[in-house]
Amino acid sequence: MRAQIGRLVLLSGALLAAPALGSAQDAPPALPDARAIPGITAEDHYPNACVSCHVVLPDGRDVRLSTLVAQWATEVRPELLELAQSAAPEGLTLSGTHPNVGAMVREIPSGCLACHAKTSTMAPPFAMLLHRIHLTQAPQSVFLTVYQGECTYCHKLDMTTGAWSIPSAPEPEP
């Protein structure tokens, strides 16, 4: 028995014959509802990316980047140093401390790019470093467990142009 041709479908420049839909049994399955994607199909509770999450938490822990950088000026935890080293340019060995630049960096993350540029030879490039820190430490990664690894908490889509960006903003006061 030959399938009845119901319509022609243009797919990548080729015309394909699609079978006629004769009954509800032949109908394609219903599509599931779209996933809630912050800033695209749902409200974005973290519009300023880094500084929206790196705050003084309700339990009193200060995870602002200026506070973390001040701590790293003394020592970077071994597991964090290992991740940073894995993102470092070939031939660069990290010292285990970070310069205390907290007061010099006014906008985050744009202020970080002076040292952590894509082509940096003095520090791990920003994208590689942040993706390693936030996305490779399962199950203990707060970004993966609490924030579910949601890319749009950091990467923002301009719906008009289709361009992606990471906003910079001043760090909030405690």
Summary of the structure (lengths in Angstrom):
residues: 174
radius of gyration: 23.5
end to end distance: 73.7
largest distance: 77.5
contacts: 385
relative contact order: 0.15
helix: 27%
strand: 14%
